[in-house]
Amino acid sequence: MFEDITKAYFRIRKHIKHLPLYYSNNFSERLGGDVYFKLENLQRTGSFKIRGALNCILKHEDKCRNGVIAASAGNHAQGVAFSAKSMGIRAVIVMPEFTPMVKVNSTKGHGAEVILYGESFEDAYKHAVEISEKEGLFFVHPFDDTDVIAGQGSVAYEVLNENPDIDQIVVPVGGGGLVSGVAEYVKGFDSSIKVIGVQASEAAGMVSSLSEGRVVSLSTSSTFAEGIAVKKVGELTLKHCQNCVDELVTVTESEIALGVLEFMERSKLVVEGAGAAPLAAVLAEKIDVKNKTTVLVVSGGNIDVTTINRVINRGMTATGRFMTVSIILRDVPGALTSLSTVISGLQANIHEIVHVRNDMETPVGLSKVNISLETRGYEHIDHIMETLSGIYEVKRLV
């Protein structure tokens, strides 16, 4: 497949952005190794997915006269829509109903007809196949297709032709198309370079499939990193991972949220949950980068604005920089002012106060206050809880 990936790169290169490796001084110094980012979040359509879609459609242009169809949670949808628009053909995209509006609107912006259907990618996929057969549209699979995999592998072509002296490359894994293409090219280029995949622990279909030696269908895939929220990996991608991927690790929702937050704060980059998974694994010390040259593939940046706020709060909570407590106060004038004074003395910043005066569980003459605070770490949180507990009835909520 090494040659197929090379051909794919030259087939699609005039349609995509070539994004040089970005050396992160901040994370390199902090982690004790050379850390590079492959910033596919800055790619056209906001993710790597355009590569596989383009390669598949351009290679099979004669089969696409009636148009193309795809099922996707968002990034593949935009890749197919962009490719179809570039070729002047019809594109129909079936997306799960939970898909963030930023991805729905972006897909429509590329001229595609969008159908929202089902609660999961699998529901959307089945519906798309039905429409494909009924209307004679060319179906572009998001990951389990040789030409799509070859297109995604062009990421590795660019990385290694820019810097062949790397020790390992870390890739987010959903259905497995990206890691399959990257791994096939890397191992064909230099088998000593490690390929490490990262999955969300709530959607670890490839981990389960590798463990059992067959494609396993998960009952749920409930991760906010919707770009890798796939219940069932591909037959092809499983074989590629069995043959070429050195290691697979998982990261929790809080670890992914911290990764998104760290990209924003440290590198000034907007990255979606799937794209932040490799950094999340490194920060959680699940992948060793010390004294090594590591490339993290930042697969996409299409994160909904409403999701960003929740992710930031979760990331801050995970690092002890945010907490929410419930405090019982006497229901008298000045009680809330006194509480604010105590918190000010503890050098915590009040983020939000909700004063609950009609709670049926709170005795008459008392009131409940739920208060969210910005803090400076876990020791600061412990100090705040100890001080408040000496004055009020306190319960930590977050």
N, C-alpha and C positions, 0 to 999 in steps of 0.2 A: 504493500500500500504506500510505501515511501514515494514511489514515482507518481502515483495518483495524486498525492498531496502536493507534490511539486507542480504538477500540471494544473491542479486546482488553483494554486496561488497565481500562476501566470494567466489563468482564465479570468480571474476576478479582480486582479490587482488594479485595473484602471477604474474600477467602480468603488473601491474602498479607500479609507485613509490608511496610510502607513504610519503607525504610531511607534516611535522609538521607545526603547526601554527607559523607564524613569528611575534613576537611582535615588533612593530615599536616604538622605543623610540622617534624618531624625531616627528612623527605625534601625538603620545600620549601626549607628552609634549606641543606641539603646539596647540592641539585641546581640551585639558583638559579632556580627557577620555582615557581608555585603548583601543588601536586600534591594531587589529591583521590582518594579511594578510594570506589568504589561497592561496598559490602560485601555482596555476595550470598552470601558464606560464612556470614552471619548470618541468611539467609533461612530460612523454613520448609523443612525437609528438607535444609538445608545447602547449597543451590545455587540458581542462577537457573532451573534446569530445570523447577521447579514451574510457572512462568509459561506455557510453551508447552504443557505437558501439560494444565493446567487449561483453557486457552483452547480447545484442540482438543476435549476431552471435553465441556465445557459447551456448546459450539456444536453438537455432534453427539450430544446426550444421547439422542435417539430411536434412534440406531444402536448404543447401548451397552447395550441391555437384557440381552443375554447375557453381557456383561462386556467387558473390554478386555485387550489384550495388547501387550507392548512388548519390544524387545531393547535392552539397555543394559549398559554397564560399571559403572553404579551410580547416577549422579545423575538421569538421566532415569527410571530405574526407580523411584526414590523419589518423584519428581514424579507419575508415573502412579499409583503405589500410593496415595499420599496423596489424589489427586483421586478415585480410584475409591472409596476408603473414605468420603470426604466425601459421595459420592452414593449410597452403599450398594450398589455393584455389585462384581462379581467382578473381580479383577486377576490376570493371569498374567504373570510377568516371566522372560524368558530372558536369563541373564547368562553371559559367558565364564567358563571355569573359573578363570582367574587373578584374578578380581575380588576386591579386598580384603574381608575378612570384615566390616569395619565397615559396608560398603555392603550386603553381603548381609543382615546381621542387621537393619540399619535398614529395608531394604525389607520384610523379613518382619514387622518391628515395625509397619508400616503395614497389615498384613493381607493382603499379596500372597502368592500361591503362586510360589515361586522355583524355576526349573529352571536348573541349571548345565550348560552345553553348549558344547563347542568351545574352541578356543584363541584365538579372536579375536572381535571384535564382528561381523565378517561371518558367521562360523559361527553365532553366536547369532541373528543377524538372519534368516538363511535358515530356521533351525529355527522361529523365532517365526512367520514367514509361513506355514509349513506348518501349524502348530497353529491359526493364525487361520482359515485356509480350512477346516480339518477341523471345528473346533468353533464356527464362526460368531462369533468374537470380533472386536471392533473394534480394528484395528491402529493404534497411535499411533506414528508415526515419530519418532525422536529429533531429526531436524533437517531432512529434505528434505520438508517439508509446509508449505503456505502458512499454515495456522492455527497451527502450532507456531512458525513464524518470526514471525508477528504477536505471539504471546504473548511471545516472547523480546525482541521490540522494545520491549515496555513498560518495559524497563530504561532505554532512551534517553528514553522519554516522561518518566519520573520525573526523570532527570538534568537534562534541558533545561527542564522546567517548574519546577525548583528553581533552576538557575543557567544561564541561556541564554548567558552571556558566557564560553564556553570556546573554546579554540583547537583542541583535539584530544581525541579519546577513543580509548583503546587497549583492544583486546578480544582475549582468547584465542580461537584458532580450532582446531576439530577438524573436524567435519563441515560447519561453517559456518552453523548455524542462528542462533546468537547474533549473530555479526558481520553476518549478512544483515539481521536485524530491526533491529539498532542502526543500521546504515548507511542503511537505507531511511528510518527515521524522522529521523535526523540530517540527511540531504540534503534531505528534505522540509521540515524546520524551518529550516535555514540551510546552504546548499551550501558556504559558506566554511569550515565546521568540518571538520577532517580526521578521517577514520576510519582507524585503523591496526590491522591484525590481527597477531597473534603466534602462530606455530606452533613446536612442538618440531622441531628439525632432524631427529630420527629418525622423525618422522611428518608430514612436510611435504607432505601430499597436495594442499592447496589451492595451495601455491606451484607445485608441478609442473603442476597442472591449469591455472592461470592462464598459466603459461609456454607450454603447448602448445595452449591454447584449447579444451580438451576435458577431460572427467573422466578422470583418470589413476588407476589402481588400483596402490597400492604393494605391493611384495612383503612388506614387514614394517612394523610400527609399534611398534617396541620402545622406548617411553619410559615412565618411571615416572609421568609425568603422564597417567594412564590416562583422565582426563576429555577429553583431546584426542588420544587414541591411536586415530585412525581411518584405515584404509587407503584408503578411497574416499569422497570428498566427494559431495554431492548435485548432481543436474542443476540443480535450482532454486537451490541456494545458490551454485553456480558463477556462474550468471547474475547474481544479486544482487551478488556480489563484483566481477564484471567491470564492472558498471554504477556501483557506489556506493563501493567500498572504495578509498581513495587509495593505500595502501601495505601490503605484507605483509613481515614480517621473521621470521627464525627464531632460536631460542635453543638452546644446547646443554644437555645433562643437568646439567652442572656449574653452568651459569648459572641454570637453574631451581632447583637445589638451594640455591644462594646466595640466590635470591629468597625461598624458603620460610624459610630461616634469618633473613634480614633482617626479614621480617614478624614472626617470633617475637621477635627481640631488640629491634628498634627500635619496633615498634608493638604488641607483645604480642598478636598475632593468629595463630590457627592457620589456615593456608591450604594447600590441596592444590596439587600441582604445576601443574595447569592454571591455577588461580587466581593463581599466582605468576608465570606467564609474562610478563604485561605489565610487572611491576616488574623482572623479570629482563632484559628487553630494554632498559629504561631504564638500569639499573645497568651493563649491558654497553655503553652508549653507542651503541646501535643506533637509538634514538629520542631526538631532541633535545627536551628540556623546558625549557631555559634561557630565562627571560623569557617563558614561555608559561603558560597555564592548561590543565592536563592532567588528565583523568579516567581513572583506571585501573580497569577493571572486574575486580573480584576475584570470579571466577565461582563458586568453591566452597571449602568447608572440610572436605570428607569425606576426610581422610587417615588411613590405617591407622596405629595406634600403632607397629607394628613397622617401618613405613616411615619414620617420623619420625626414628628413631635413625640409620638409614643416610643419610638426606637431610642431617641435621645434620653428620655426619662428612664427607660429600662437600662440603657447603658450606664447612665449616671448612678442608678441604684446598685448596679452590679459592682461598681467601684467605690461604693460608700460615699457618693457625692450627692445623694438624694434620699430622703426618708419621709414617711408620712406617719403621724401618730394621732391617736384619739385621746383627748384629754377631757376629764370631767371637771367642770368649774361650778362654783356657786353662781346662781342666776341673779346677780346683783350688779348695779352700775359699777364700772371700773374694773371688773374681773378680767375682761379681755385685754384691757390696757396693761394690767399687771402682768398677765401672761406674756404679752409682747415685750415688756421690759425685761423679764427673765430671759427670754429667748435672745434678745439683743445682747444681754450680758454674756451669753454663751457663744456669741459671734457666729450665729447661724442666720442665714438669710431666709426670710419668710417668702415662700413661693406662692402659696395659696392658703386661704383660711375659709372653712365652711362651718358656720355657726349653726348647730342643730338644736333648736329650742323646743321642738315638739316631738322628740323621740319618746315613744311609749315605754321604752325600757329604762329611761332615765328618770329617777325619782323627782317629784315636784320640788322645786326650789333649787334644782341643779340643771345645768345645760351641758351639752357635749360639743366639743370643738374638734374637727378634723383639720389638722394643719400639716402642710407639706413644706419641708425645709431643704435648702441647699446646704450641704455639709462639706467637710474637708477630708473625709476618710472614716474608716471604721472606728478608730480610736476616738475621733471627735463625736461620732454617733453614740458610742458607749458613754462618754462623758455627759452628753446631752440627756440620755435616758436616765442615767444615775441621778443627775441634778433634778430633772423634772419629777422623777418618781419620789423624791424626798419632799415634794411640795404638793403634787396632785396625784390623782388616780390616772395612770397612763397605760395605754396599750399601743404597741407599735403595729401599724398596719402594713407598711412596706419598708 
